Amino acid sequence: MGKGTSWAKRWRRSPAWRIAACSAAAVVAGLSAGGCGAAVPSASAVLSHYYGNSLVCRNEKTRAICHVWLDADGRYYAFYDLGARGKPAGIRGPFEIEGREGRYTLRGRSGALEVCLQPQPPLKIGAERAHELFSQAACYPLSRHRVGDQWEVEWQGVRYTLWLLAGR
């Protein structure tokens, strides 16, 4: 670069400029800058098939089942069937179903999209104590799927099978 080149032109050609520009764009888009350099899919592209449908997960070790509903307005509902548990007197059936609701946000990370759950109110439930998928205030990877798809993920060393099913 010649002596007459301004510092602004030199700055825009540097790798630091690309990182700063990517970070600023990510902040404007509401995503983390961790995915700079890799295309982060848009939230609407990933979540369009989740809205109005049920994301079902099964812990392949304990066989616990969850149902997660994501709403376009940023709310979510999660229900868990943890299987046979102790129950209060007068309750019949070898099951325990519990649920929670809250808000979610999306963020890009390493070229992927994560859904970050924030339970409201932040009460401890059995599924959270058991460290079940989607039970904690945490960020979870979420990829594009269509109704009827089945796939597997590993979370905290446990394998889960997931389905995206029509309706709620």
ChimeraX attribute file (.defattr): number of C-alpha atoms within 10 A of each C-alpha:
attribute: neighborCount
match mode: 1-to-1
recipient: residues
	/A:1	7
	/A:2	6
	/A:3	6
	/A:4	6
	/A:5	9
	/A:6	10
	/A:7	10
	/A:8	9
	/A:9	10
	/A:10	12
	/A:11	12
	/A:12	13
	/A:13	11
	/A:14	10
	/A:15	10
	/A:16	11
	/A:17	14
	/A:18	15
	/A:19	14
	/A:20	14
	/A:21	15
	/A:22	18
	/A:23	18
	/A:24	15
	/A:25	15
	/A:26	19
	/A:27	13
	/A:28	10
	/A:29	13
	/A:30	13
	/A:31	22
	/A:32	21
	/A:33	23
	/A:34	17
	/A:35	19
	/A:36	20
	/A:37	12
	/A:38	12
	/A:39	12
	/A:40	20
	/A:41	14
	/A:42	16
	/A:43	19
	/A:44	12
	/A:45	11
	/A:46	15
	/A:47	19
	/A:48	16
	/A:49	18
	/A:50	23
	/A:51	17
	/A:52	15
	/A:53	19
	/A:54	22
	/A:55	23
	/A:56	20
	/A:57	25
	/A:58	22
	/A:59	20
	/A:60	13
	/A:61	9
	/A:62	12
	/A:63	14
	/A:64	19
	/A:65	22
	/A:66	25
	/A:67	22
	/A:68	23
	/A:69	20
	/A:70	23
	/A:71	17
	/A:72	14
	/A:73	10
	/A:74	12
	/A:75	17
	/A:76	19
	/A:77	19
	/A:78	20
	/A:79	19
	/A:80	26
	/A:81	19
	/A:82	21
	/A:83	15
	/A:84	12
	/A:85	12
	/A:86	10
	/A:87	12
	/A:88	7
	/A:89	6
	/A:90	6
	/A:91	10
	/A:92	8
	/A:93	10
	/A:94	10
	/A:95	14
	/A:96	15
	/A:97	15
	/A:98	14
	/A:99	16
	/A:100	19
	/A:101	19
	/A:102	17
	/A:103	17
	/A:104	22
	/A:105	16
	/A:106	20
	/A:107	24
	/A:108	25
	/A:109	18
	/A:110	15
	/A:111	15
	/A:112	17
	/A:113	25
	/A:114	21
	/A:115	20
	/A:116	19
	/A:117	23
	/A:118	19
	/A:119	21
	/A:120	13
	/A:121	9
	/A:122	12
	/A:123	9
	/A:124	12
	/A:125	15
	/A:126	16
	/A:127	23
	/A:128	15
	/A:129	10
	/A:130	13
	/A:131	14
	/A:132	23
	/A:133	24
	/A:134	23
	/A:135	25
	/A:136	21
	/A:137	16
	/A:138	14
	/A:139	17
	/A:140	17
	/A:141	15
	/A:142	16
	/A:143	14
	/A:144	16
	/A:145	17
	/A:146	15
	/A:147	15
	/A:148	9
	/A:149	12
	/A:150	15
	/A:151	11
	/A:152	13
	/A:153	15
	/A:154	11
	/A:155	15
	/A:156	8
	/A:157	7
	/A:158	14
	/A:159	15
	/A:160	21
	/A:161	16
	/A:162	19
	/A:163	19
	/A:164	21
	/A:165	19
	/A:166	15
	/A:167	12
	/A:168	11
